[in-house]
Amino acid sequence: MMRTRTTRKKRKGNEPEGQPSYTKDMSCLRFSRMRSRWVLVGSALLLLLLAVPASVVLSGSVAAAQGRGPVQRVVQGKVVNKAGKPLPGAIVYLKDATSLNVKSYIVPQNGFYRFGQLSQDTDYQVWAELDGKKSDVRTISSFDNRKQFYIDLVIDTGK
């Protein structure tokens, strides 16, 4: 069996075998670039995390300073007969078209009713009943951007 002998070249300094002398400098440069990119990304994320809560706090304080809260709607009006006289004891119903929850209100002597703190993003239906008789059902659309609705409900009592 014949054995072949391989010879190795002498390396200069700390260079790995088969690589030119500038490779070490390039790998340091690549590492430096990668590190600076991560520092930039980290800084941007930190600024974002600090900026979002600050904007929420500032917008909340501005809204509080101006006396504004979340946008809510109010539905109010009067329950009357065909002659325009108030109908005390009538029951006004407000139905949430999304959840189908129904709120009710018993009308006092003056005939007025009021439902407050209604969501801007929900459709509602309102109607009144008295002694088995019912008014027309009125709809409040979420596309209507008014904050207050004045709806008079008329019940035909036959009087």
C-alpha positions as CSV (number, residue, x, y, z in Angstrom):
1,M,0.0,0.0,0.0
2,M,1.3,3.2,-1.0
3,R,0.9,6.2,1.2
4,T,0.7,9.7,-0.2
5,R,1.9,12.5,1.8
6,T,0.1,15.8,1.8
7,T,1.9,19.0,2.6
8,R,0.4,21.9,4.2
9,K,1.2,25.5,3.5
10,K,2.4,27.5,6.4
11,R,-0.2,29.9,7.6
12,K,0.6,33.5,8.2
13,G,-0.6,34.9,11.5
14,N,-4.1,33.9,12.6
15,E,-5.6,33.4,9.2
16,P,-7.7,30.3,8.7
17,E,-6.5,27.9,6.1
18,G,-7.7,28.6,2.6
19,Q,-9.1,32.1,3.4
20,P,-7.6,35.3,2.4
21,S,-6.3,37.7,5.0
22,Y,-9.2,40.2,4.7
23,T,-11.9,37.6,5.7
24,K,-11.5,38.3,9.4
25,D,-12.0,42.0,8.8
26,M,-15.1,41.4,6.7
27,S,-16.7,39.1,9.3
28,C,-16.2,41.8,12.0
29,L,-17.7,44.4,9.7
30,R,-20.7,42.1,9.0
31,F,-21.2,41.6,12.7
32,S,-20.9,45.3,13.4
33,R,-23.5,46.0,10.7
34,M,-25.9,43.4,12.1
35,R,-25.5,44.7,15.6
36,S,-26.2,48.3,14.5
37,R,-29.3,47.1,12.7
38,W,-30.6,45.4,15.8
39,V,-29.9,48.5,17.8
40,L,-31.9,50.6,15.4
41,V,-34.8,48.1,15.4
42,G,-34.7,47.9,19.2
43,S,-34.7,51.7,19.5
44,A,-37.6,52.0,17.1
45,L,-39.6,49.5,19.1
46,L,-38.8,51.3,22.3
47,L,-39.9,54.6,20.9
48,L,-43.1,53.0,19.6
49,L,-43.9,51.4,23.0
50,L,-43.3,54.7,24.7
51,A,-45.2,56.8,22.1
52,V,-48.4,54.8,22.1
53,P,-49.2,55.1,25.8
54,A,-48.1,58.7,25.8
55,S,-50.6,59.5,23.0
56,V,-53.4,57.7,24.8
57,V,-52.7,59.6,28.0
58,L,-52.5,62.9,26.2
59,S,-55.6,62.3,24.1
60,G,-57.4,61.3,27.3
61,S,-56.3,64.4,29.1
62,V,-57.3,66.6,26.2
63,A,-60.7,65.0,26.0
64,A,-61.1,65.4,29.8
65,A,-60.0,69.0,29.6
66,Q,-62.6,69.7,26.9
67,G,-65.2,67.9,28.9
68,R,-65.7,65.2,26.3
69,G,-66.1,61.5,26.9
70,P,-66.9,58.7,24.6
71,V,-69.5,59.6,22.0
72,Q,-72.9,58.5,23.4
73,R,-76.4,59.0,22.0
74,V,-79.6,60.0,23.8
75,V,-83.2,59.2,22.7
76,Q,-85.9,61.3,24.3
77,G,-89.4,62.5,23.5
78,K,-93.0,62.4,24.6
79,V,-95.7,59.8,24.5
80,V,-99.0,61.5,23.4
81,N,-102.4,60.6,22.0
82,K,-103.7,61.8,18.6
83,A,-104.8,65.1,20.3
84,G,-101.3,65.7,21.5
85,K,-102.1,65.2,25.2
86,P,-99.5,63.2,27.3
87,L,-100.2,59.6,28.2
88,P,-98.9,59.0,31.7
89,G,-98.4,55.3,32.6
90,A,-97.5,54.3,29.0
91,I,-94.4,52.1,28.7
92,V,-91.7,53.0,26.2
93,Y,-89.5,50.2,24.9
94,L,-86.0,50.5,23.5
95,K,-84.7,47.5,21.7
96,D,-81.0,47.0,20.8
97,A,-81.1,45.5,17.3
98,T,-77.7,43.7,17.8
99,S,-78.1,42.0,21.1
100,L,-82.0,42.1,21.2
101,N,-81.9,43.5,24.7
102,V,-85.0,45.6,25.6
103,K,-85.0,48.5,28.0
104,S,-88.3,49.9,29.3
105,Y,-89.4,53.2,30.8
106,I,-92.8,54.0,32.5
107,V,-93.8,57.5,31.4
108,P,-94.6,60.0,34.3
109,Q,-97.5,62.6,34.3
110,N,-95.8,64.9,31.8
111,G,-95.4,62.1,29.2
112,F,-91.7,62.5,28.7
113,Y,-89.2,59.7,28.4
114,R,-85.4,59.5,28.0
115,F,-82.8,56.8,27.3
116,G,-79.2,57.9,27.6
117,Q,-75.7,56.4,27.1
118,L,-76.6,54.6,23.9
119,S,-73.8,53.2,21.7
120,Q,-73.1,55.0,18.4
121,D,-72.4,51.7,16.7
122,T,-75.8,50.1,17.3
123,D,-79.2,50.3,15.7
124,Y,-82.2,50.8,18.0
125,Q,-85.9,50.5,17.8
126,V,-88.3,52.5,20.0
127,W,-92.0,52.2,20.6
128,A,-94.6,52.8,23.3
129,E,-97.6,50.8,24.5
130,L,-100.6,51.6,26.7
131,D,-103.6,49.4,27.5
132,G,-102.8,47.0,24.6
133,K,-102.4,49.7,22.0
134,K,-99.1,50.4,20.4
135,S,-97.4,53.3,18.7
136,D,-95.4,52.9,15.4
137,V,-92.0,51.4,15.8
138,R,-89.3,54.0,15.1
139,T,-85.7,53.0,14.1
140,I,-82.5,54.8,15.0
141,S,-79.7,53.9,12.7
142,S,-76.0,53.5,13.5
143,F,-75.3,55.5,10.3
144,D,-77.1,58.5,11.7
145,N,-74.4,60.5,13.4
146,R,-76.6,62.7,15.6
147,K,-76.1,62.5,19.3
148,Q,-79.6,63.4,20.3
149,F,-82.9,62.1,19.0
150,Y,-86.3,63.7,19.8
151,I,-89.0,61.2,18.9
152,D,-92.6,61.8,19.9
153,L,-94.5,58.5,20.0
154,V,-98.3,58.7,19.2
155,I,-100.7,56.0,20.5
156,D,-104.2,56.0,19.1
157,T,-106.3,55.5,22.3
158,G,-109.6,56.2,20.5
159,K,-110.3,59.2,22.8
